[in-house]
Amino acid sequence: MLIKLLKHAFVACACVYTLNAQETQNISLQACIEIALTHNLDLKAAGLRAETETIQFKQSRNALLPSINANYNLGLSNGRSIDPFTNSYVNEELTYSNAGLSINTTIFDGFRILNTLKQNSLNKAAAEMEIEEARQNLVLDVTLSFLQVLNFRELVKLAETRLITSKEQLNRLHKLQEEETGDPVAYHDLQGQVALDQTAVNDAKNSLNNALADLKFLLNTERPIEASQLVLLLDLEPRSDTADAVYEAALHNLAAVKAKELREEAAAKGVAVARAQYAPQISLFANFGTNYSSAARLFEDAGTQTVQTGDFVRLDGTDYAVFTQEGLFEASPISYTDQFNNNLNSAAGVSVSIPIFNGFQAKNAVQLQKVNRDQASVILEQTKRALKQNITRAYNDLDAAYSNYQLLEAQVEAYEESFRINEVKFNLGVSTSVAYITSKNNLDNARINLTNARYAYLLTSRILDYYSGRIAM
């Protein structure tokens, strides 16, 4: 029975449809997967999300470095203002400039920076796993969509075959009607059957077109693809693994599980990051600065001069003016470069910030991060439970599909013989059209059910392959 089963699967699905051998090119499942991995937009979106996590990780790593900032100002002031050179008021047009350099580095912050770095590293790893998850999901979706196209393609063939058979029988009865030797009831019954079979063909083709459209959507390519181009060797060998074995393999191979495990670890680190708000922050700082003012002058000695003081001395009744010697100085502007060199100043020290009360912001931040951690744990547990349930159901569906396939194969053989006998009897006029149509519909429905059972088995088997990590690229 197994050899016969495999022969049926091979004959039904490994054939290549070619209307023109020079124009039609076969497309394998592997080729479709490669196209999808290159062009699918969902996969590209996952890559962009991972790139965001990578940038955030780099930023948290760079936070370990000291911050260095420089500033430079140049301005023009009119009217009463403060001379930055002398800190005195002046009332003139003043050109001023200053420059500075500051350095600050954190030496302790409750390990906030380190824990943030570890958290972002875990988020980055989770994002990379989510890319792999998107790849695995895409491969599965393409595989299932590919098989759906093959399934509907075969159903179209069956529908067209049953239509051809009905038309041939109708043509035979039409000739008998023209010869006035036929049964009008049988003729009209076959007319109704032809209409019914034509409807089945239309419905099957519509389902095929929709399945092909779904596949093209996943591939996201302008390349023309026809259902007749798709080829795949199908294997209905019974699986040797068990549901428990597939579940254990899924826990180790599925990127979806690993990604959520990493997200849980990252959420736990978020609690440690929030707790750093309770700790004091200690920083080292250093500042360097200088300035320039157009009002600054350099005074040089230019000799002395005798000047009257305004005082007088009386001698013998005569007033004599008092004179004194005062120094002479020549004022000259100080150059921009000299002022910047002469006005250098610096400062260095330690800064300590101790949290005392912040409106319970630290407490609420810790509680919020604990909730996020618990949510991540619940999501992980939900994923594992859903995974186990889906695998169990898939295995039950697989066993049912395989059993149904064997039963339906025997049913098809029985109905084929029944239809052959009824067709001979109907053609000889010793059987009614009702018996013929009933026998024909039984055979056609059995063939459709056999095809559906075959692909139900194949689809479910591919899903189990996905869970066990066998079809991930």
C-alpha positions as CSV (number, residue, x, y, z in Angstrom):
1,M,0.0,0.0,0.0
2,L,2.8,2.4,0.9
3,I,4.6,1.9,-2.5
4,K,1.3,2.4,-4.3
5,L,0.7,5.6,-2.2
6,L,4.1,7.0,-3.1
7,K,3.5,6.1,-6.8
8,H,0.2,8.0,-6.8
9,A,1.8,11.1,-5.1
10,F,4.7,11.1,-7.5
11,V,2.5,10.7,-10.6
12,A,0.0,13.3,-9.5
13,C,2.4,16.1,-8.4
14,A,5.8,15.6,-10.0
15,C,4.7,16.1,-13.6
16,V,5.6,19.4,-15.3
17,Y,3.0,21.4,-17.2
18,T,4.6,22.8,-20.4
19,L,2.7,24.5,-23.1
20,N,5.8,25.6,-24.8
21,A,9.1,24.1,-23.7
22,Q,11.1,27.1,-24.9
23,E,8.9,29.7,-23.1
24,T,8.0,27.9,-19.8
25,Q,10.6,27.6,-17.1
26,N,10.0,25.3,-14.1
27,I,10.1,27.0,-10.7
28,S,10.9,24.9,-7.7
29,L,9.9,25.5,-4.1
30,Q,13.5,26.4,-3.2
31,A,13.5,29.0,-6.0
32,C,10.3,30.6,-4.6
33,I,11.9,30.6,-1.1
34,E,15.0,32.4,-2.4
35,I,12.9,35.0,-4.2
36,A,10.8,35.6,-1.1
37,L,13.9,36.0,1.2
38,T,15.2,38.6,-1.2
39,H,12.1,40.7,-1.8
40,N,9.6,40.1,1.0
41,L,8.8,43.4,2.8
42,D,8.0,41.9,6.2
43,L,11.5,40.4,6.3
44,K,12.9,43.8,5.4
45,A,10.9,45.5,8.1
46,A,12.3,43.0,10.7
47,G,15.8,43.9,9.5
48,L,15.1,47.6,10.0
49,R,13.8,47.0,13.5
50,A,17.0,45.0,14.3
51,E,19.1,47.9,12.9
52,T,17.4,50.2,15.4
53,E,18.3,47.9,18.3
54,T,21.9,47.8,17.1
55,I,22.1,51.6,17.1
56,Q,20.7,51.8,20.6
57,F,23.3,49.2,21.7
58,K,26.1,51.2,20.2
59,Q,24.8,54.3,22.0
60,S,24.7,52.6,25.4
61,R,28.2,51.4,24.8
62,N,29.4,54.8,23.9
63,A,27.9,56.1,27.2
64,L,30.9,54.6,29.0
65,L,33.1,57.2,27.3
66,P,33.6,60.7,28.9
67,S,31.7,63.6,27.4
68,I,33.8,66.4,25.9
69,N,32.2,69.6,24.7
70,A,33.6,72.8,23.3
71,N,31.9,76.2,23.0
72,Y,32.9,79.4,21.2
73,N,31.0,82.8,21.2
74,L,31.6,86.0,19.2
75,G,29.3,89.0,19.6
76,L,28.9,92.8,19.3
77,S,27.3,94.8,22.1
78,N,26.2,98.5,22.0
79,G,25.3,100.8,24.9
80,R,25.8,100.1,28.5
81,S,27.1,96.6,29.1
82,I,29.6,94.6,31.2
83,D,33.1,94.3,29.9
84,P,33.9,90.5,30.1
85,F,37.6,91.5,30.5
86,T,37.2,93.7,33.5
87,N,33.7,92.9,34.7
88,S,33.0,96.7,34.8
89,Y,30.3,98.6,33.1
90,V,31.2,100.3,29.8
91,N,29.1,102.4,27.5
92,E,30.5,101.8,24.1
93,E,30.4,99.5,21.2
94,L,32.0,96.3,22.5
95,T,33.2,93.3,20.6
96,Y,33.5,90.3,22.9
97,S,34.4,86.6,22.5
98,N,34.9,83.6,24.7
99,A,35.8,79.9,24.3
100,G,35.7,77.0,26.6
101,L,36.2,73.2,26.8
102,S,34.5,71.0,29.4
103,I,35.1,67.3,30.2
104,N,32.8,65.2,32.3
105,T,32.9,61.5,33.1
106,T,30.7,59.4,35.3
107,I,32.6,57.1,37.7
108,F,29.6,55.7,39.6
109,D,25.9,55.8,38.9
110,G,24.5,52.6,40.6
111,F,25.7,50.6,37.6
112,R,23.0,52.2,35.4
113,I,25.2,52.6,32.4
114,L,26.5,49.0,32.6
115,N,23.1,47.5,33.1
116,T,21.7,49.5,30.3
117,L,24.5,48.3,28.1
118,K,23.7,44.7,29.0
119,Q,19.9,45.3,28.5
120,N,20.5,46.8,25.0
121,S,22.8,43.9,24.1
122,L,20.1,41.4,25.0
123,N,17.6,43.5,23.0
124,K,20.0,43.5,20.0
125,A,20.3,39.8,20.2
126,A,16.5,39.4,20.5
127,A,16.0,41.6,17.4
128,E,18.5,39.5,15.4
129,M,16.5,36.4,16.5
130,E,13.3,38.1,15.4
131,I,14.9,38.5,11.9
132,E,15.5,34.7,12.0
133,E,11.9,34.2,13.2
134,A,10.7,36.3,10.3
135,R,12.8,34.2,7.9
136,Q,11.5,31.0,9.3
137,N,7.9,32.2,9.2
138,L,8.4,33.4,5.6
139,V,9.8,30.0,4.5
140,L,6.9,28.2,6.1
141,D,4.3,30.6,4.5
142,V,5.9,30.2,1.1
143,T,6.0,26.4,1.5
144,L,2.4,26.2,2.5
145,S,1.3,28.6,-0.2
146,F,3.3,26.7,-2.8
147,L,1.6,23.4,-1.7
148,Q,-1.8,25.1,-1.8
149,V,-1.2,26.1,-5.4
150,L,-0.3,22.5,-6.3
151,N,-3.4,21.3,-4.5
152,F,-5.7,23.6,-6.3
153,R,-3.9,22.9,-9.6
154,E,-4.7,19.2,-9.2
155,L,-8.3,20.0,-8.2
156,V,-8.6,22.0,-11.5
157,K,-7.4,19.0,-13.4
158,L,-9.9,16.7,-11.7
159,A,-12.7,19.2,-12.3
160,E,-11.8,19.5,-16.0
161,T,-11.6,15.8,-16.3
162,R,-15.0,15.3,-14.9
163,L,-16.4,18.0,-17.2
164,I,-14.9,16.3,-20.2
165,T,-16.4,13.0,-19.2
166,S,-19.8,14.6,-18.8
167,K,-19.6,16.4,-22.1
168,E,-18.6,13.3,-23.9
169,Q,-21.6,11.5,-22.4
170,L,-23.9,14.5,-23.2
171,N,-22.7,14.4,-26.9
172,R,-23.5,10.7,-27.1
173,L,-27.0,11.3,-25.7
174,H,-27.5,14.3,-28.1
175,K,-26.8,12.1,-31.1
176,L,-29.4,9.6,-29.7
177,Q,-31.8,12.4,-29.3
178,E,-31.4,13.5,-32.9
179,E,-32.0,9.9,-33.9
180,E,-35.0,9.9,-31.7
181,T,-33.8,6.8,-29.9
182,G,-32.5,8.3,-26.7
183,D,-34.0,8.9,-23.3
184,P,-35.0,12.6,-22.9
185,V,-34.7,12.4,-19.1
186,A,-31.2,11.1,-19.3
187,Y,-30.3,13.8,-21.8
188,H,-31.6,16.6,-19.6
189,D,-30.0,15.1,-16.5
190,L,-26.6,15.2,-18.3
191,Q,-27.2,18.8,-19.3
192,G,-27.6,19.7,-15.7
193,Q,-24.6,17.6,-14.8
194,V,-22.5,19.5,-17.4
195,A,-23.5,22.8,-15.9
196,L,-22.7,21.6,-12.5
197,D,-19.3,20.3,-13.6
198,Q,-18.6,23.6,-15.4
199,T,-19.3,25.5,-12.2
200,A,-16.9,23.2,-10.3
201,V,-14.2,24.0,-12.9
202,N,-14.8,27.8,-12.5
203,D,-14.7,27.5,-8.7
204,A,-11.5,25.4,-8.8
205,K,-9.8,27.9,-11.2
206,N,-10.8,30.8,-9.0
207,S,-9.3,29.1,-5.9
208,L,-6.2,28.3,-7.9
209,N,-5.9,32.0,-9.0
210,N,-6.3,33.2,-5.4
211,A,-3.7,30.7,-4.1
212,L,-1.3,31.8,-6.8
213,A,-2.0,35.5,-5.9
214,D,-1.2,34.7,-2.3
215,L,2.1,33.1,-3.3
216,K,3.1,36.1,-5.5
217,F,2.3,38.4,-2.6
218,L,4.7,36.6,-0.4
219,L,7.4,36.6,-3.1
220,N,6.9,40.3,-3.8
221,T,8.3,40.1,-7.3
222,E,7.3,41.3,-10.7
223,R,8.4,38.0,-12.2
224,P,5.5,36.3,-14.0
225,I,4.7,33.0,-12.4
226,E,2.1,30.5,-13.7
227,A,0.8,27.6,-11.7
228,S,2.0,25.2,-14.4
229,Q,5.6,26.2,-13.7
230,L,5.6,25.0,-10.1
231,V,7.2,21.6,-9.6
232,L,7.8,19.6,-6.5
233,L,8.5,15.9,-5.7
234,L,6.1,15.0,-2.9
235,D,6.8,12.3,-0.3
236,L,4.1,10.8,2.0
237,E,6.4,8.7,4.1
238,P,5.1,8.3,7.6
239,R,7.0,10.4,10.2
240,S,9.2,8.6,12.7
241,D,9.3,11.4,15.3
242,T,6.8,12.1,18.1
243,A,4.9,15.2,19.2
244,D,7.1,15.5,22.3
245,A,10.3,15.2,20.2
246,V,9.1,17.9,17.8
247,Y,8.3,20.1,20.8
248,E,11.7,19.7,22.4
249,A,13.3,20.4,19.0
250,A,11.1,23.5,18.6
251,L,12.3,24.9,22.0
252,H,15.9,24.7,20.7
253,N,15.5,25.6,17.0
254,L,12.6,28.1,16.7
255,A,13.9,31.6,16.7
256,A,10.5,32.8,18.1
257,V,11.2,31.0,21.4
258,K,14.8,32.3,21.6
259,A,13.7,35.8,20.8
260,K,11.2,35.9,23.6
261,E,13.7,34.3,26.1
262,L,16.1,37.2,25.3
263,R,13.3,39.7,25.6
264,E,12.6,38.3,29.1
265,E,16.3,38.6,30.1
266,A,16.4,42.2,28.8
267,A,13.3,43.1,30.8
268,A,14.9,41.7,33.9
269,K,17.9,44.0,33.3
270,G,15.5,46.9,33.0
271,V,14.7,46.4,36.7
272,A,18.4,46.8,37.6
273,V,18.6,49.9,35.4
274,A,15.6,51.5,37.2
275,R,17.1,50.7,40.6
276,A,20.1,52.8,39.8
277,Q,17.9,55.9,40.5
278,Y,18.2,55.1,44.2
279,A,22.0,55.3,44.1
280,P,24.2,58.5,44.2
281,Q,25.9,59.6,41.1
282,I,29.6,60.6,41.2
283,S,31.3,62.4,38.3
284,L,34.6,64.0,37.5
285,F,34.7,67.3,35.7
286,A,37.2,69.7,34.2
287,N,36.6,73.0,32.5
288,F,39.0,75.2,30.5
289,G,38.1,78.7,29.3
290,T,39.3,82.1,28.0
291,N,37.8,85.4,26.7
292,Y,38.4,88.5,24.6
293,S,37.1,92.1,24.8
294,S,37.7,94.9,22.4
295,A,37.7,97.3,25.4
296,A,40.8,95.7,26.9
297,R,43.9,98.0,26.6
298,L,47.6,97.6,27.2
299,F,49.3,100.7,28.8
300,E,53.0,101.4,28.2
301,D,55.2,104.0,30.0
302,A,55.7,107.2,27.9
303,G,57.7,109.3,30.4
304,T,56.5,111.9,32.9
305,Q,55.0,115.4,32.8
306,T,54.6,118.3,35.4
307,V,51.1,119.1,36.1
308,Q,49.4,121.6,38.5
309,T,47.7,119.8,41.3
310,G,45.2,122.6,42.0
311,D,46.6,123.2,45.4
312,F,48.4,126.4,46.6
313,V,50.8,127.4,49.3
314,R,51.1,130.9,50.7
315,L,54.6,132.3,51.2
316,D,55.1,135.9,52.4
317,G,51.5,136.6,51.5
318,T,51.8,135.3,48.1
319,D,50.0,132.1,46.8
320,Y,52.1,129.7,44.8
321,A,50.6,126.8,42.8
322,V,51.7,123.3,43.7
323,F,53.0,121.2,40.8
324,T,53.7,117.4,40.7
325,Q,55.2,114.9,38.3
326,E,52.8,112.2,36.9
327,G,53.5,109.3,34.6
328,L,52.4,109.2,31.0
329,F,51.0,106.0,29.5
330,E,50.1,105.1,26.0
331,A,47.1,102.8,25.6
332,S,47.1,100.2,22.8
333,P,44.6,97.4,22.1
334,I,45.5,93.9,23.1
335,S,45.4,91.4,20.2
336,Y,42.8,88.7,20.0
337,T,45.4,86.0,20.3
338,D,47.2,87.6,23.2
339,Q,44.0,87.9,25.2
340,F,43.0,84.3,24.6
341,N,46.5,83.2,25.8
342,N,46.6,85.6,28.8
343,N,43.0,85.0,30.0
344,L,43.2,81.2,30.3
345,N,41.4,79.7,33.3
346,S,40.7,76.2,34.4
347,A,38.7,74.2,37.0
348,A,38.5,70.6,38.0
349,G,36.6,68.7,40.6
350,V,34.3,65.9,41.7
351,S,30.5,66.2,41.5
352,V,28.2,64.1,43.7
353,S,24.5,63.9,43.3
354,I,22.6,62.1,46.0
355,P,18.9,61.4,45.5
356,I,16.8,62.2,48.6
357,F,13.3,62.6,47.3
358,N,12.0,62.7,43.7
359,G,8.3,62.3,44.1
360,F,8.6,58.5,44.2
361,Q,9.8,58.5,40.6
362,A,12.5,55.9,41.3
363,K,10.0,53.6,43.1
364,N,7.4,53.8,40.3
365,A,10.1,53.3,37.7
366,V,11.2,50.1,39.4
367,Q,7.7,48.8,39.7
368,L,7.0,49.6,36.1
369,Q,10.1,47.6,35.0
370,K,9.0,44.7,37.2
371,V,5.7,44.7,35.4
372,N,7.5,44.7,32.0
373,R,9.6,41.8,33.3
374,D,6.5,39.8,34.4
375,Q,4.8,40.5,31.1
376,A,7.8,39.2,29.2
377,S,7.8,36.0,31.3
378,V,4.0,35.6,30.6
379,I,4.5,36.1,26.9
380,L,7.3,33.5,26.9
381,E,5.2,31.0,28.8
382,Q,2.2,31.6,26.4
383,T,4.4,31.0,23.4
384,K,5.6,27.7,24.8
385,R,2.1,26.6,25.7
386,A,0.7,27.6,22.4
387,L,3.6,25.9,20.7
388,K,3.0,22.6,22.5
389,Q,-0.8,22.8,21.7
390,N,-0.2,23.5,18.0
391,I,2.3,20.7,17.7
392,T,-0.1,18.3,19.4
393,R,-2.9,19.3,17.2
394,A,-0.7,19.2,14.1
395,Y,0.3,15.6,15.0
396,N,-3.3,14.6,15.5
397,D,-4.2,16.2,12.1
398,L,-1.3,14.4,10.5
399,D,-2.3,11.0,11.8
400,A,-5.9,11.6,10.7
401,A,-4.9,12.8,7.2
402,Y,-2.6,9.8,6.7
403,S,-5.4,7.4,7.8
404,N,-7.9,9.2,5.6
405,Y,-5.6,9.0,2.7
406,Q,-5.3,5.2,2.9
407,L,-9.1,4.8,3.3
408,L,-9.8,7.2,0.5
409,E,-7.4,5.5,-1.8
410,A,-9.3,2.3,-1.3
411,Q,-12.6,4.2,-1.8
412,V,-11.4,5.7,-5.1
413,E,-10.5,2.2,-6.4
414,A,-13.9,0.9,-5.4
415,Y,-15.7,3.8,-7.0
416,E,-13.6,3.5,-10.1
417,E,-14.8,0.0,-10.6
418,S,-18.4,1.0,-9.7
419,F,-18.4,3.8,-12.2
420,R,-16.9,1.6,-14.9
421,I,-19.7,-0.9,-14.5
422,N,-22.4,1.8,-14.4
423,E,-21.0,3.6,-17.4
424,V,-21.1,0.3,-19.4
425,K,-24.7,-0.4,-18.3
426,F,-25.7,3.2,-19.0
427,N,-24.2,3.2,-22.5
428,L,-26.0,-0.1,-23.1
429,G,-29.3,1.4,-21.9
430,V,-29.8,-1.0,-19.0
431,S,-29.2,1.7,-16.3
432,T,-30.7,5.0,-15.6
433,S,-29.1,8.4,-15.8
434,V,-29.6,8.9,-12.0
435,A,-27.5,5.8,-11.3
436,Y,-24.8,6.9,-13.8
437,I,-24.6,10.5,-12.4
438,T,-24.6,9.2,-8.8
439,S,-21.8,6.8,-9.6
440,K,-19.9,9.5,-11.4
441,N,-20.2,12.0,-8.6
442,N,-19.2,9.5,-6.1
443,L,-16.0,8.8,-8.0
444,D,-15.3,12.5,-8.6
445,N,-15.9,13.4,-5.0
446,A,-13.7,10.5,-3.8
447,R,-10.9,11.7,-6.0
448,I,-11.2,15.3,-4.7
449,N,-11.2,14.0,-1.1
450,L,-8.2,11.9,-1.8
451,T,-6.3,14.9,-3.2
452,N,-7.3,17.1,-0.2
453,A,-6.2,14.4,2.2
454,R,-2.9,14.1,0.4
455,Y,-2.2,17.8,0.7
456,A,-3.6,18.0,4.2
457,Y,-0.9,15.4,5.2
458,L,1.8,17.3,3.3
459,L,0.8,20.7,4.7
460,T,0.7,19.4,8.3
461,S,4.0,17.5,7.8
462,R,5.6,20.8,6.6
463,I,4.3,22.6,9.7
464,L,5.9,20.0,11.9
465,D,9.1,20.3,9.9
466,Y,9.0,24.0,10.6
467,Y,8.5,23.5,14.4
468,S,11.5,21.0,14.4
469,G,13.7,23.5,12.5
470,R,14.0,21.4,9.3
471,I,12.8,24.0,6.8
472,A,14.4,27.1,8.2
473,M,16.8,28.8,5.8
